């Protein structure tokens, strides 16, 4: 072991993998480590359950793993980094994650090792179920697997990871993705590992209170729905709900049926029928409440770690096609922001203790600012450069009036147009969203493009470019492939065209916040701050801040967010502080 540790210490690179007795890196125990420095060769080092003995074995490998000069190669390496942190090892140095490399090369495909080995190496790996059996109460853990079997499985993992790295490395270079990979996605692994390990504190008392209030509200809604229906039925059964709405109340005589013969009562169908009967809005409200209760209010306390007393969400770099981060357990990207209910959830996220505050910063209208930059539209650039309210400025131009004469209703319509149009909204879609006649919606869109001709030009160019190349890219060269852009099916093609317009905006916004996260993290480390970045949700970053560091944190965060990239218009980061996420945001 000592010899292997010394050998690894002398290498410029090595692939490694951890075997554990669970899938949650913050709770799982280490069962063994595998290493590879040359294709078709690998070592497996088993470790016992006793922590002291594990520490003894790991002491031979920690110098190599913590060596800042050598490249560490892994598949989903963040998992291994987090597992080793529990044993006092802080993996350091440059990284090469084969899962993320493949994600950049082919964002739409799967990135699991078994799939990659079969696709790129024509090799069928030993499946995990062969070792521990199918999911269920009789499933073993890696700790129960005989050494001869686990050694082969683990060594194979390290070897295949090294082989995949040798395939993906030149491919990244060929496609011009090296800066995105080495300067953004790889440093971000360390940032996310730190955030996941840090976790967030939850106010369980507030959640319990919310749960009681929402349950009471659900009961009340239930009664109102029964009254409007003129009968009691199972509201959670789409079949029964469909029968009540379309057979009994006859809300829509052209109601669509599903393959199973029942009526479709999906959210978008109900939204379109909202104005036809008061029962619809009650039903939508009921579903929203129910989902909120089960997905967040009642589920969050179950996710609290018994060890740390916090929740530790997992941030995923390889899930969305746009480059945005996603999160699981809990999924924080889906918390409703604009309504009262989402506010209840945010109230439950609190700082670690009395000496800390919750600090939240987010980009103001980043995608519109990117549209101004990418399209170079003079009117839009001017509006942002003069610091005008972009929605009021848009309304003034569309309606041909002075900005001071813009009413709140005009501004609301212009705001919906601003955001809708960069997502490729249609006349019909805008009419529906604003609840206005299609003729007015058409006038709004025509007026919008007259006001911002550069935007229309940019949109047409994006679609044209995508048709020729088959993909679009962000300012940081992240690609989004659009195989359907030349489809003969108008619906399918329309979807691809909307992506051609929006993916560069949404993807660049995602890239910008990643750059900001890396720089903020590095400055916190350099200045040895106790405050920590704890959450990222779309264009927003959240922190647990020690009160005496508030001024420093505020300065670093705003500075790095606003200077993550130089555009023709300024990036603006707005921030707030409070006793919880709701107060801070």
Steps between C-alpha positions, in 0.01 A plus 500: 500500500781734591664423163177564309452829688854609405451390138180708472676796660753496214236502224387800293152344490303202627142376483332401824162384625346436841282202588246573774218331687242763393411749229491816714864618513443688827368192681671210320794312651813427298546134398803543274694705248617415149780668302626488143796671334524288185229348279410136579666520843343597832528445876230450757556587864229364735440671835333354812206650691705617797566873451842500666620221274358684197687816598821295532461362146397836351805673646704326225282655227412843633826668379425389141130592518580840651785570259415832334715425194361166378185459288228291664279311255156372603147426383266723706805594705303732732359188667850368575618842622211516747549142624869561571431827682330300775835333559693826514634482144451811289560404139688782326654584164356510147214262419375308198146372542407265214127538569517880462733475197243282323220736606675791327558291188145355491270685742186311393634146549546288813827532689513192724814287496333181371354692204831677426703177520267327257475796261865602487690184595257233381537353847228364729579586862419287802162634611444608859193273523723198423685581822234618743178379342192695388353786705295389798534394858727203414749715311853467639743787548850506354627403845335155457656422160792249496837669449580318174180632341518856629869528408426420137200736490685791663822459301292492182343835597837674538635345180196592290503854637861539386416358156203735460715796600744411221211500251325818621810716553590543128128528416458798736797667331365429152163655585649808668352402838822500703453843665141415595612166644825590678426860604131472588355152552801344675564778759123504559515138624692618809255789554198270487667240724554769763140624470359148531719422799407829671125448464214729605321537831122457504246647739299185573262687731404739219455203263273319744293816538481540120399136467210548741387822330517348151319183606223719642491702175473175300200383705329836441567483124370145492166617639480788250575264208230254612252785524581628151482145362171431678641169626793343680768319300867405526674825400834318463356264239544653153236258371238621749601865460464466121153347532385779734638777277398368160211257548324661794584873466551488121777761516639406157307298246822443300690359800790274401514142620818311588602161358334328797167663418489753784502877459831687511511748790864605474601842630532664159155373394341631820683835466336555162157430649552706815255775404218256421412388852612598853568133586805499272702760690410323827617170355828652381554662838429167673754317285763768557453480876503122502823486297664759722411305811622164375807621307632755745323586825457140621799358310774745603520395869551137386814609314675642807826316570507341847875574508503872410139601568489667155378413153765437236358542151693342211595733215523332160716630215392251235119503496364802312569549130546876550792483744296603802563318824223278629454381855349197670397405854353759508454646152537869579473615139126427498394693810223735384637850541221734412215375712421503868562128530859513381558772755404255776781265395760774481412614850618160631858539367695675775860585596702255712468684830444832681839635385414457133271656240348374176641691202352472151617657173355461154547631151249757386345419159814319386345338193362830373840661553656216304242552225603866483865397474459214252255683273678836526158666470556873548173575682544211741865588566404864561226403746740291710788749474282789615384293798133527396245242614518273194134395519375859526738602219367217282140600573569866421650410162231246405214735594680807365471699825732662750645261758330697781159433345540120512231340716562192715286295262707613199818415687365156593422426135839624387672290768318186384594585142864562596542163666258313275659608175849388600345159558344515153141550614233505228213745447266233634725428800531866597125555462439207730753608761374857514136405455461745209356461147737362238476820300641697796766235554605528135523879530715459811742262329514710180557810712772317692695407188457852362643632826784247510576408136841365606329238714300371203818492293684307775215247524494442125880466489500253791249277323686529171834418664351201680356368174843509340709369792250285687578671830516836678752606762541730799756780528719243677467254207266254677312320224132409482426260218168542319449195277136596431576849365442385140209266578204488262267490800413864575434440873829318554691755291336789688620358830857476365479856366395630841799320650727653236395843625497428870779246563785751440332742745410248769827312456715814517312611814575157652867529403527851644373397843741204500792737438376721784469199735857387434644849555296561816606161638867570428484842665326361808782245527775756438357733767433204732138595559277288722194596291394246237312486171219249563249507212473581132158536339493618137637859507527516879771417756438456872741517792524430869685812618667568833380844609849649533580394140183640342660806343788296353266232364267757346792672327654176367170353380375810318843570349549147366142462376503832316847443349466134401493611134532833316189574297388812312253561783571477873414185694314590818496283813232588753532372856322477832563382855266349755418243766394256224502454124166676455614813685830505310349455156 
